[in-house]
Amino acid sequence: MSLKSILCATAATLTLAGAAYASEAIKIMDPYARSSRPGAPTGAAFMGIMNMSGEDDVLINASSDIAKRVELHTHIDDGNGVMQMRHDEDGFPIPAGGTHMLKRGGDHVMFMGLNESLEQGGTVTVTLTFEKAGDVVIEIPVDLERQDGHGHGSGHGHMNHGDEQGDTSHSN
């Protein structure tokens, strides 16, 4: 194989790897997934989503074989010091030229009924579906030790995810 062939093959591989994290309109930044403890029935994924297009878009769905159910979750303060985590059926708006952060204690992708444990150093394949940009497939690294300081300080691992119906809460 010639040097030119090797360089072309390497460039093609790098291009395909980059495509897993970006479409022409959407760029995914710093994704990671975690669960609260080994063998936990739930987990979550966090990332920055940049809309590089000139049109507003909406993340309307997420899917993965890692769990029985994958939902877009958000936290809502009930006004009494209790945060309720709920499935956001409307999705997460991503403004044109803007970024929306999925972070601990805020909006996130929720894995409910994990089919396998999230193992440190592993990856999770997730398809993010956008209203306009369509499907973006990403490989999310599992980092059970990640402490990014987002959220309420207690992290996502202290959230009670409750039953399979989706409405859950915890006190601050």
N, C-alpha and C positions, 0 to 999 in steps of 0.2 A: 504494500500500500504506500502510495507517495505521501510526502509531507503535506501537499496541498489537499489530498483526500482526507487525511487525518484532521487537518485544521477545519475543513468544511464540515466534517462529521461532528467535531467538537462544538462548533458554532451552532449547528442545528440542535444539538442536545441542550446547550445553554438557552437557546431561544425557546424550546419546548418547556424547559424547567421554569423559565420566567413567565410563560403563559399561564402556568398554574396559579399565579398570584395576581394576574392583571388581564384585563380585557382592554380594548381600545378606550373604553369609557371609565372603567373601574380599576382602582389599584388597591390591593390589600396590604396593609403595613403591620409588621410585628405581631402576627397571629400566634396565639398559644392556647392550649387547652389544659384543664386540670379538673381534678375531683377533690373533695374535701379530705378523703383518706383512701388508702388502698381498699379495693373491693366495694367502694361506695356504689349505690344504685343510680346516682346522678353525677353529672359533670357539666362543664360549661366551657365555652370558647369565647375568647376576647381578641380584639383587633381594632385597628383603625381602618376605616373604609373611605377612600378618597374618590370623589366623583370628578374625573378629569374632563367631562363633557361640558357643553354649554347649556345643558338642560337639567333641571331637577330630576332626581330619580328616587326610588323607594326600594329598600330591601324588603321584599314581601314574603320570603320563605327561606328556610334552610333545611337540608336533608342530609342524612348520613346513615350508613349501615351500622354504625357503632351503637345505636340505641333503638329501642322500640318506637320512641317518639322524639322528634326534634322540634323545638319551638323557639320563636323569638320572644324573649322575656324582657320585661321592664319592671322597675320598682316604682311604686306609687305610695306617697306618704298620706296616711288617712287623716292627718291633722292631729292625732293623739299620740304621736311618738312611735307609731307602729308602721313599719314599712311592709307593704304587701307586694309580693312578686306575682306578676300575671303575664299570661300570654298576650302579646300585643298583636291583635288580628289585623291592624292597619299597617303594620310594618314600621320600619325606621326610615324617615326621610333623609336623603343625602342631597344637600343643595348643590347646584351647579358650581363647580370649582371649589367646593367645600369638602370637609372631612367630618365624619360622624364616628365617634369613639364607642366601641363596645368594650366596657370595662367592668371590673368587679364593683358591685354595689350600684350598677347602672344597667343600661341595656346590654344584653348578651345573648348568645346562642346557647340554649339549654338542652342537654342530652338527658332524657328521662327513660329509665329502664335500660341501663347499659347492657349490651349483649356481651361485652368483655370489659375487663378493667382497663382504665387508662394507666398505662405503664410509663414511668419516667423514661424519656428518650425515644418513645414511640411516636407515631404519627396517626392522625385521624383525617380521613378524606371527607370533606364537606362540600356540598354544592350549595352556593348562595344564589338565590333567584331574585333578580331585580326586575322591576316593572318595565323598564326600557332597555337596560343593558342585557337582559336575559340571564342565563346561567353562567356562573363563574365557579369552576371547580378548584379547590385549594387543598393542599396538604398542610395540616396544622400540627406543629410539634407539641408533644405533651411535656409540660414542665410543671411538675407537682410542687416544686420548691419556689416557684416564682412569687415574689413579693413586690408588687408594683406600686403599692401605696394608693391605688385608686379606691374609691368607695368610702365606706364608713370606718375604715381602719381595722375592722374585724375580718374583712375579706369575705369572699364568696363562700368559703368553707363553713361558716357559721350560720348560713341561711337554712331555715327549715323549708325544704321543698315539698313537704306534705304528700298528699295522695296524687294519683294520676289525673285529677280533675283540673289542676293548674292554679287555683287560688290558694296562696300560701302567705304566711306572714311571720314576722319576728319583731321583737322590741329592740329599740336602739339601746 
